[in-house]
Amino acid sequence: MVMETKPVSKIDIYQRGMRGLHDILGAVDAEEFIAMIKSEKLDYTEWRRQYFDQIEPEQFLKEAEDYELSHPFKGNLSAII
């Protein structure tokens, strides 16, 4: 079975990202996080690349598996595809 995907707009991505930040950090800390990112002129891609360049593939796989087990997907799959 092939699942059809629909394009995701920038607004959809923004809303999901903000909802995720708010759900995890709360309103105040989410705003603080955004302010920190903006003030630091952070290159998120480079920041993550530096992190992943320092870990072994086995460690990455272990962390991903641990995260998946501790954060089971509970949402609507069609909302993210």
N, C-alpha and C positions, 0 to 999 in steps of 0.2 A: 504494500500500500504506500503510495506517495502522498506526503502531506504537502499541500499547497501553502506557500508562504506569502504574506502580504508585505509590502514595503513598510518600514517603520519610519515615521517622521521624526524630525529633530525634537518636536514638541513632545511626542510620545517618549522618546529616550530621556528627555529632561524631566518629565513628570515621573517616570519610573525611578530615575536616579535620585530625585528629591524625596520621593516616597521611601526609597531604601535608606537614604541617609537619615531621614526623620525617624523611621521605624527603629533603626539601630542606635542612633546617637541621641535622639530627642531633638526638639526644635532649637533649643539654644546651642547645643554642641554642634548640630548640623550647620547652623549659621557661622559658628566660630571656625569650623573646618573649612567652609567655603572661603571665608575671609583669609585664613592662613594660606590656602592654595593661591588665591589671587595675589596676596602680598609677596609671596615667595617667587612668583613667576615660575612655578614648578612645571617642568616638563614631565608629565606623568609617565609617558612611554619610556623615557630615559631612566627615570627613577625606578620603575619596575624592572627594566632591563638590567640595571646594576644589581638589583636584588637577585634576579634569576641567574645572572652570570656567576654568582658566588655559591650557588648550591648545586649539588650533584643531581642528575636526573632521578635517581632512586629516592632522594629526599623529597624532591618535588612531587613525585608520584605518591609517596607516603602521606605528605601533607594534603594533597588533593583528595585522596581516599578518606583520610581522617575527617576532612571538612565535609565531604559528601555524607558520611555516616552521622555526623553530629548536626547536620543541617539538611534533613530530608526535604525534598521538594513537596510543598503542600498546596501549590497554586494551580492555576488553570494553564496547562501547557500551551493551549492555543493563544494565550495572551502574550507569550514571549517568542513565539515562532512567527 
